[in-house]
Amino acid sequence: MNNTVQGRIHAFRIAELQECLEFLGMRKTGRKAELQQRLLALFADSAALMDSGHEPRDQWRVDKARRIIEDVYSRMNGLPLVSSGSSSP
C-alpha cells in the first residue's frame, strides 16, 4: 500500500472517513479506528494479490478509492482537487 494513502487515511477525522466510505458504498458506522481499518483493508487486499502476481478483479474500486481519498484530503486542507471529470466525489 502507498504510504501517502495510508497517511491520508490516518489524518482524516471521522467525517472524512465516513465521506470516503459512503462514496465507496461501504458501511460508514463505527469508531474511528474501525473506519480507518475498512479503508486500509481495501488497499491491503489489493496489495496482497498484486504481490502474489495476480491482478485484483476490482482494481477499478481501488483506483476509485485512491482518487476519493486524495480529493477528500485536498478539500479538507483547502488544496485543489486531484481528480478530474465524473470520478470526483
Secondary structure, 3 states (H helix, E strand, C coil): CCHHHHHHHHHCCHHHHHHHHHHCCCCCCCCHHHHHHHHHHHHHHHHHHHHCCCCCCCHHHHHHHHHHHHHHHHHHCCCCCCCCHHHCC
